[in-house]
């Protein structure tokens, strides 16, 4: 399962949910991004077999 938000990428694969922050260059959280994180975590609820939820940073601009 893959789902894209404005500030995140969200994917569940092989019992692992991955939430990737996609707000370059520094991936600073704002209210909208925090809401999307909550939505992604809610999307994890029906998947009772999940082993992990991994948070990752997205790509940064060169030089940072």
Biotite code that builds the C-alpha atoms (Angstrom):
import biotite.structure as struc

atoms = struc.array([
    struc.Atom([0.000, 0.000, 0.000], chain_id="A", res_id=1, res_name="UNK", atom_name="CA", element="C"),
    struc.Atom([1.396, 3.394, -1.012], chain_id="A", res_id=2, res_name="UNK", atom_name="CA", element="C"),
    struc.Atom([-0.157, 6.753, -0.273], chain_id="A", res_id=3, res_name="UNK", atom_name="CA", element="C"),
    struc.Atom([1.170, 10.240, -0.938], chain_id="A", res_id=4, res_name="UNK", atom_name="CA", element="C"),
    struc.Atom([0.411, 13.348, 1.013], chain_id="A", res_id=5, res_name="UNK", atom_name="CA", element="C"),
    struc.Atom([1.543, 16.909, 0.364], chain_id="A", res_id=6, res_name="UNK", atom_name="CA", element="C"),
    struc.Atom([4.420, 16.750, 2.888], chain_id="A", res_id=7, res_name="UNK", atom_name="CA", element="C"),
    struc.Atom([4.940, 12.986, 3.307], chain_id="A", res_id=8, res_name="UNK", atom_name="CA", element="C"),
    struc.Atom([5.269, 9.766, 1.443], chain_id="A", res_id=9, res_name="UNK", atom_name="CA", element="C"),
    struc.Atom([3.649, 6.775, 3.104], chain_id="A", res_id=10, res_name="UNK", atom_name="CA", element="C"),
    struc.Atom([4.102, 3.123, 2.264], chain_id="A", res_id=11, res_name="UNK", atom_name="CA", element="C"),
    struc.Atom([3.326, -0.195, 3.940], chain_id="A", res_id=12, res_name="UNK", atom_name="CA", element="C"),
    struc.Atom([5.356, -3.098, 2.641], chain_id="A", res_id=13, res_name="UNK", atom_name="CA", element="C"),
    struc.Atom([6.273, -6.432, 4.203], chain_id="A", res_id=14, res_name="UNK", atom_name="CA", element="C"),
    struc.Atom([4.883, -5.590, 7.674], chain_id="A", res_id=15, res_name="UNK", atom_name="CA", element="C"),
    struc.Atom([6.760, -2.256, 7.819], chain_id="A", res_id=16, res_name="UNK", atom_name="CA", element="C"),
    struc.Atom([5.152, 1.158, 7.479], chain_id="A", res_id=17, res_name="UNK", atom_name="CA", element="C"),
    struc.Atom([7.479, 3.869, 6.178], chain_id="A", res_id=18, res_name="UNK", atom_name="CA", element="C"),
    struc.Atom([6.714, 7.552, 6.632], chain_id="A", res_id=19, res_name="UNK", atom_name="CA", element="C"),
    struc.Atom([9.136, 9.748, 4.696], chain_id="A", res_id=20, res_name="UNK", atom_name="CA", element="C"),
    struc.Atom([9.225, 13.475, 5.352], chain_id="A", res_id=21, res_name="UNK", atom_name="CA", element="C"),
    struc.Atom([9.065, 15.343, 2.038], chain_id="A", res_id=22, res_name="UNK", atom_name="CA", element="C"),
    struc.Atom([9.479, 19.002, 2.924], chain_id="A", res_id=23, res_name="UNK", atom_name="CA", element="C"),
    struc.Atom([12.966, 19.953, 1.733], chain_id="A", res_id=24, res_name="UNK", atom_name="CA", element="C"),
    struc.Atom([15.420, 21.317, 2.392], chain_id="A", res_id=25, res_name="UNK", atom_name="CA", element="C"),
    struc.Atom([15.193, 20.762, 6.172], chain_id="A", res_id=26, res_name="UNK", atom_name="CA", element="C"),
    struc.Atom([11.886, 18.868, 6.560], chain_id="A", res_id=27, res_name="UNK", atom_name="CA", element="C"),
    struc.Atom([10.725, 21.342, 9.195], chain_id="A", res_id=28, res_name="UNK", atom_name="CA", element="C"),
    struc.Atom([7.340, 20.325, 10.627], chain_id="A", res_id=29, res_name="UNK", atom_name="CA", element="C"),
    struc.Atom([4.351, 22.612, 10.204], chain_id="A", res_id=30, res_name="UNK", atom_name="CA", element="C"),
    struc.Atom([0.733, 22.100, 11.257], chain_id="A", res_id=31, res_name="UNK", atom_name="CA", element="C"),
    struc.Atom([-0.234, 20.549, 7.917], chain_id="A", res_id=32, res_name="UNK", atom_name="CA", element="C"),
    struc.Atom([2.648, 18.074, 8.078], chain_id="A", res_id=33, res_name="UNK", atom_name="CA", element="C"),
    struc.Atom([1.752, 17.091, 11.652], chain_id="A", res_id=34, res_name="UNK", atom_name="CA", element="C"),
    struc.Atom([-1.838, 16.421, 10.551], chain_id="A", res_id=35, res_name="UNK", atom_name="CA", element="C"),
    struc.Atom([-0.565, 14.253, 7.698], chain_id="A", res_id=36, res_name="UNK", atom_name="CA", element="C"),
    struc.Atom([1.619, 12.272, 10.129], chain_id="A", res_id=37, res_name="UNK", atom_name="CA", element="C"),
    struc.Atom([-1.487, 11.678, 12.246], chain_id="A", res_id=38, res_name="UNK", atom_name="CA", element="C"),
    struc.Atom([-3.427, 10.557, 9.164], chain_id="A", res_id=39, res_name="UNK", atom_name="CA", element="C"),
    struc.Atom([-0.627, 8.175, 8.153], chain_id="A", res_id=40, res_name="UNK", atom_name="CA", element="C"),
    struc.Atom([-0.514, 6.698, 11.660], chain_id="A", res_id=41, res_name="UNK", atom_name="CA", element="C"),
    struc.Atom([-4.305, 6.264, 11.566], chain_id="A", res_id=42, res_name="UNK", atom_name="CA", element="C"),
    struc.Atom([-3.893, 4.418, 8.257], chain_id="A", res_id=43, res_name="UNK", atom_name="CA", element="C"),
    struc.Atom([-1.627, 1.975, 10.132], chain_id="A", res_id=44, res_name="UNK", atom_name="CA", element="C"),
    struc.Atom([-4.327, 1.027, 12.666], chain_id="A", res_id=45, res_name="UNK", atom_name="CA", element="C"),
    struc.Atom([-6.114, -1.630, 10.577], chain_id="A", res_id=46, res_name="UNK", atom_name="CA", element="C"),
    struc.Atom([-2.790, -3.362, 9.843], chain_id="A", res_id=47, res_name="UNK", atom_name="CA", element="C"),
    struc.Atom([-2.491, -5.334, 13.091], chain_id="A", res_id=48, res_name="UNK", atom_name="CA", element="C"),
    struc.Atom([0.410, -7.375, 11.695], chain_id="A", res_id=49, res_name="UNK", atom_name="CA", element="C"),
    struc.Atom([2.773, -4.385, 11.371], chain_id="A", res_id=50, res_name="UNK", atom_name="CA", element="C"),
    struc.Atom([6.163, -5.059, 12.934], chain_id="A", res_id=51, res_name="UNK", atom_name="CA", element="C"),
    struc.Atom([7.478, -1.471, 12.751], chain_id="A", res_id=52, res_name="UNK", atom_name="CA", element="C"),
    struc.Atom([6.754, 2.099, 11.742], chain_id="A", res_id=53, res_name="UNK", atom_name="CA", element="C"),
    struc.Atom([9.868, 3.786, 10.335], chain_id="A", res_id=54, res_name="UNK", atom_name="CA", element="C"),
    struc.Atom([10.220, 7.562, 10.073], chain_id="A", res_id=55, res_name="UNK", atom_name="CA", element="C"),
    struc.Atom([12.729, 8.754, 7.467], chain_id="A", res_id=56, res_name="UNK", atom_name="CA", element="C"),
    struc.Atom([13.864, 12.087, 6.178], chain_id="A", res_id=57, res_name="UNK", atom_name="CA", element="C"),
    struc.Atom([13.452, 12.851, 2.530], chain_id="A", res_id=58, res_name="UNK", atom_name="CA", element="C"),
    struc.Atom([16.182, 14.088, 0.230], chain_id="A", res_id=59, res_name="UNK", atom_name="CA", element="C"),
    struc.Atom([17.989, 17.254, 1.228], chain_id="A", res_id=60, res_name="UNK", atom_name="CA", element="C"),
    struc.Atom([19.356, 19.882, -1.076], chain_id="A", res_id=61, res_name="UNK", atom_name="CA", element="C"),
    struc.Atom([23.005, 19.533, -1.940], chain_id="A", res_id=62, res_name="UNK", atom_name="CA", element="C"),
    struc.Atom([25.301, 21.187, 0.563], chain_id="A", res_id=63, res_name="UNK", atom_name="CA", element="C"),
    struc.Atom([23.076, 20.817, 3.630], chain_id="A", res_id=64, res_name="UNK", atom_name="CA", element="C"),
])
